[in-house]
Amino acid sequence: MKLAILGYGKMGKTVENIATSRGHDIVYKTSDDIDIDRLKQAEIAIDFSTPEAAYFNITTCLENNIAIVSGTTGWLNRFEDAVKLCKLQAGKFLYASNFSIGVNVFFELNSQLAKMMSGLKEYDVKLREVHHLEKKDAPSGTAISLADHIIKETEYTNWSYPPEDSKNLIPIEAERKAGVFGFHDVTYNSDIDTITISHNAKSREGFAHGAVVAAEWIFKQNDGVYSMKDVLQLNSTT
C-alpha cells in the first residue's frame, strides 16, 4: 500500500516503522497543513494528529477519494458529520478510539461484564484511566468507549468527568503521569466485594500495529464506515 501519515509525532513515527517493516510505502507524512498534491499520492491515510486537526484531515481524505484510518480522539462531536460525508463520497473511513488488539478484546470483556452486572443493583461502577503527560484530551477516547458500552447494557444514562456522585452517571477518573502509555480499569464495587477488569499498554507498538492492520484490512473492503469490531470480527458492540 501507498500510505500517508497525518500526525508525524511519536505515534506517527511508530506507525511508519511498523508499516515499512510490513512492506508498505510511506509516500507522505506531515504534522503541518496538508499538501493536497502530495496527499493524493497515497492510497490510504493513517491519522494520529490532534483533536483540532483530525476532522479536517478526515474530510480532506474523503473529499479526495483516499481511504482514512483515524485513531485521534477528542473530536467526536463531529463524528456523525464525518460519517455522512463518507457515505456521500462513497469513501472508506475507519475510526477507533484505540487500535490495540488487546484493548478491543477488553472492550468485549467490558460489554459482557456489563450485561452480567446490569441486574445487580448493589454494585456501583466506575472507570479510571491513566496516560502520559503529552495526552491532551481527558477522559481518553478509550474510557469514553468503555462507558458508552456499559450504558448500552445497563440503566446508566451517561458518564461524568470530573466524577459526580450520581446513581445515573458513570464516574470517570483521569490522571496524567510520565511514562504511562495507557491504563484503563473498570471497577464494580459493593459493600461485600469488588470486581475489576483492566488493560495496561506496555508500549505504543500495540496501537500502531493495530492501526496498520486496520489499514491493510480496509484497503481490501468496499466503501463504508468501519470499526475495529469489523477488522477483528468481534461479535458484541464496540
C-alpha positions in Angstrom: 0.0 0.0 0.0 1.0 3.6 -0.5 0.4 5.3 2.9 0.2 8.8 4.1 0.8 9.5 7.8 -1.1 12.5 9.2 0.4 13.5 12.5 4.0 12.6 12.5 4.7 12.6 16.2 5.8 9.7 18.3 2.8 7.6 17.3 3.2 8.5 13.6 6.8 7.5 13.7 5.9 4.2 15.2 3.3 3.6 12.6 5.9 4.4 9.9 8.3 1.8 11.4 5.7 -0.9 11.5 4.2 -0.1 8.1 7.6 -0.2 6.3 8.5 -3.4 8.1 5.4 -4.9 6.6 6.3 -3.8 3.1 4.3 -0.6 2.7 5.5 2.6 1.2 5.2 5.9 3.1 4.6 8.4 0.3 3.7 11.4 2.5 4.0 12.3 6.2 3.2 15.5 7.9 2.3 17.2 11.2 1.5 20.5 9.4 -1.2 21.7 7.0 -1.9 19.1 4.3 -0.4 19.4 0.9 -3.2 18.0 -1.3 -1.0 17.1 -4.3 1.3 15.1 -2.1 -1.6 13.5 -0.2 -3.1 12.3 -3.5 -0.1 10.1 -4.0 -1.4 7.9 -1.2 -4.0 5.1 -1.4 -4.8 5.3 2.3 -4.0 7.6 5.2 -3.5 6.9 8.9 -4.3 9.8 11.1 -2.8 10.2 14.6 -2.9 14.0 14.7 -4.6 16.3 17.2 -8.3 16.9 18.2 -8.1 20.2 16.4 -6.8 18.7 13.1 -8.5 15.4 13.0 -11.8 16.3 11.4 -10.2 18.4 8.7 -7.7 15.6 7.9 -10.5 13.0 7.7 -12.8 15.1 5.5 -9.9 16.1 3.2 -9.0 12.5 2.6 -12.7 11.6 1.9 -13.1 14.5 -0.5 -10.0 13.3 -2.4 -11.0 9.6 -2.6 -8.4 8.5 -0.1 -9.3 5.8 2.5 -8.8 7.1 6.0 -8.0 5.3 9.3 -8.1 7.6 12.3 -7.1 7.0 15.9 -7.2 10.6 17.0 -9.6 11.2 19.9 -11.2 14.4 21.3 -13.1 15.4 18.1 -16.1 13.1 18.3 -18.6 15.9 18.4 -18.1 15.9 14.6 -18.1 12.2 14.1 -21.6 11.9 12.6 -20.6 14.7 10.1 -17.6 12.6 9.0 -19.9 9.5 8.6 -22.3 11.5 6.5 -19.5 12.8 4.3 -18.1 9.3 3.9 -21.4 8.0 2.7 -21.9 11.0 0.4 -18.4 10.5 -1.2 -18.7 6.7 -1.2 -15.5 6.6 0.7 -13.8 4.4 3.2 -13.5 5.5 6.8 -12.4 3.5 9.9 -12.3 5.1 13.3 -11.2 3.5 16.6 -10.7 5.2 19.9 -8.0 2.5 20.4 -6.4 0.2 17.8 -4.7 -2.1 20.3 -6.0 -5.6 19.7 -5.8 -6.2 23.5 -7.9 -3.2 24.2 -10.5 -4.3 21.7 -10.7 -7.7 23.4 -11.0 -5.6 26.7 -14.0 -3.8 25.1 -15.7 -7.1 24.6 -15.0 -8.2 28.1 -16.4 -4.9 29.4 -19.6 -5.3 27.4 -20.1 -8.9 28.5 -19.4 -8.0 32.2 -21.9 -5.0 31.9 -24.6 -7.4 30.7 -23.9 -9.7 33.7 -23.9 -6.9 36.2 -26.9 -5.0 34.9 -29.4 -6.6 37.3 -27.1 -6.4 40.3 -28.2 -3.1 41.8 -25.9 -3.5 44.9 -22.9 -2.7 42.7 -21.7 0.7 41.5 -19.4 1.0 38.6 -16.5 3.5 38.0 -13.8 3.9 35.4 -10.2 5.0 35.7 -7.7 5.9 33.0 -4.0 6.9 33.2 -2.0 8.3 30.3 1.3 10.0 29.6 1.7 13.7 30.2 1.5 14.6 26.5 -2.0 13.3 26.0 -4.2 16.4 25.6 -7.8 15.2 26.0 -9.4 13.8 29.1 -11.0 11.5 29.7 -9.5 9.3 27.0 -11.5 8.1 24.0 -11.0 4.6 25.2 -12.5 5.4 28.6 -15.5 7.1 26.9 -15.9 4.0 24.7 -15.9 1.8 27.8 -18.5 4.0 29.4 -20.7 4.0 26.3 -20.6 0.2 26.2 -21.7 0.0 29.8 -24.5 2.5 29.2 -25.9 0.4 26.4 -26.1 -2.7 28.7 -27.3 -1.0 31.9 -29.6 1.7 33.3 -26.8 4.3 33.5 -27.7 7.3 31.3 -24.3 9.0 30.9 -20.8 9.3 32.2 -19.3 12.2 34.2 -15.9 13.8 34.2 -14.8 15.1 36.7 -16.6 12.3 38.6 -20.0 13.2 40.0 -21.9 11.5 42.8 -25.0 10.3 40.9 -26.6 6.9 40.6 -27.3 7.6 36.9 -23.8 8.6 35.9 -20.7 6.5 35.4 -17.8 8.4 37.1 -14.5 8.6 35.2 -11.2 9.4 36.8 -8.4 10.6 34.6 -4.7 11.0 35.6 -1.7 12.1 33.5 1.6 10.6 34.6 5.0 10.3 33.0 5.9 7.1 31.2 2.4 5.6 31.1 1.3 4.6 27.6 -2.3 3.8 28.6 -4.0 2.2 31.5 -7.7 1.6 32.0 -9.8 -0.2 34.6 -13.5 -0.8 35.2 -14.5 -1.5 38.8 -17.8 -2.7 40.2 -17.9 -2.1 43.9 -20.4 -3.3 46.6 -20.3 -3.4 50.4 -19.3 -7.1 50.1 -16.7 -7.2 47.3 -15.1 -5.6 44.3 -14.8 -6.8 40.7 -12.2 -5.1 38.5 -11.0 -5.7 34.9 -8.1 -3.7 33.5 -5.8 -3.3 30.5 -2.3 -1.9 30.6 -0.4 -0.9 27.4 3.3 -1.6 27.7 4.3 0.5 24.6 3.0 2.4 21.6 3.6 -0.6 19.3 0.3 -2.2 20.1 -1.6 0.9 19.0 0.5 1.4 15.8 0.4 -2.3 14.8 -3.4 -2.3 15.1 -3.7 0.8 13.0 -1.6 -0.7 10.2 -3.6 -4.0 10.4 -6.8 -1.9 10.1 -5.4 0.0 7.1 -4.5 -3.3 5.4 -8.0 -4.6 6.1 -9.9 -1.6 4.9 -7.8 -1.3 1.8 -9.5 -4.6 0.6 -13.0 -3.5 1.5 -15.8 -1.8 -0.3 -16.7 1.7 0.6 -18.3 2.2 4.1 -17.7 3.2 7.7 -15.9 0.6 9.8 -14.5 0.0 13.2 -12.1 -2.4 14.8 -15.0 -4.7 15.5 -15.2 -5.3 11.8 -11.4 -5.8 11.5 -11.3 -8.3 14.3 -14.7 -9.9 13.6 -15.8 -9.4 17.2 -19.5 -10.0 18.0 -20.7 -7.5 20.6 -21.0 -3.8 20.1 -17.7 -1.8 20.2 
